[in-house]
Amino acid sequence: MRTIILELNIDRPDDLYAQIVGLTAGLDEAHAFARQARLILLLANQIGDVDVITQLIRLAAQRDGPGQNFADSETL
């Protein structure tokens, strides 16, 4: 199983953030959720490792824990 990366590992994070925010701009809630789900599934397919994706889902569901500062950072 691959190791989960918890430190910033993205080139141009501000540009990426703007693209993610813009992904749902102007959409109603249902269409925004559908577009976000599509992005999540595309990213999951790119990762391609169900065990890693499962770990990331569990990590994202935690209120506190590893990666919390990363997920709450103003960069991302």
C-alpha positions in Angstrom: 0.0 0.0 0.0 1.3 3.5 -0.9 1.9 6.1 1.8 -0.6 8.9 2.2 1.0 12.4 1.6 -0.1 14.9 4.2 2.2 17.8 3.4 1.6 20.2 0.5 2.5 18.4 -2.7 0.9 20.6 -5.4 2.5 23.0 -7.8 0.7 26.3 -8.0 -1.8 25.6 -5.2 -3.4 29.0 -5.5 -4.2 28.4 -9.2 -5.6 25.0 -8.4 -7.8 26.4 -5.7 -9.2 29.0 -8.0 -10.0 26.3 -10.6 -11.7 24.2 -8.0 -13.8 27.1 -6.7 -14.7 28.1 -10.3 -15.8 24.5 -11.0 -19.2 25.1 -9.4 -19.5 28.9 -9.9 -23.0 29.8 -11.0 -24.5 26.4 -10.5 -27.4 25.5 -8.3 -26.7 23.1 -5.4 -27.7 19.9 -7.2 -25.6 20.6 -10.2 -22.7 21.8 -8.1 -22.7 18.5 -6.1 -22.9 16.5 -9.3 -19.9 18.3 -10.7 -18.0 17.9 -7.5 -18.8 14.2 -7.4 -17.6 13.9 -11.0 -14.3 15.5 -10.1 -13.9 13.2 -7.1 -14.5 10.1 -9.2 -12.0 11.3 -11.9 -9.4 12.0 -9.2 -10.1 8.6 -7.6 -9.7 6.9 -10.9 -6.4 8.7 -11.4 -5.1 7.5 -8.0 -6.4 4.0 -8.9 -5.7 2.4 -5.5 -8.8 1.5 -3.6 -6.9 1.1 -0.3 -5.4 4.6 -0.6 -8.7 6.1 -1.6 -10.4 4.4 1.4 -7.7 5.8 3.7 -8.3 9.3 2.2 -12.1 9.0 2.7 -11.6 8.1 6.3 -9.1 10.9 6.8 -11.4 13.4 5.2 -14.3 12.3 7.5 -12.3 12.9 10.7 -12.9 16.2 12.5 -9.4 16.1 13.9 -6.4 14.1 13.1 -3.5 13.7 10.6 -3.8 16.1 7.7 -6.3 18.4 9.4 -4.0 21.4 9.2 -3.3 20.6 5.5 -7.0 20.4 4.7 -7.8 23.6 6.6 -4.8 25.6 5.2 -5.5 28.8 3.4 -3.5 27.4 0.5 -5.9 24.7 -0.2 
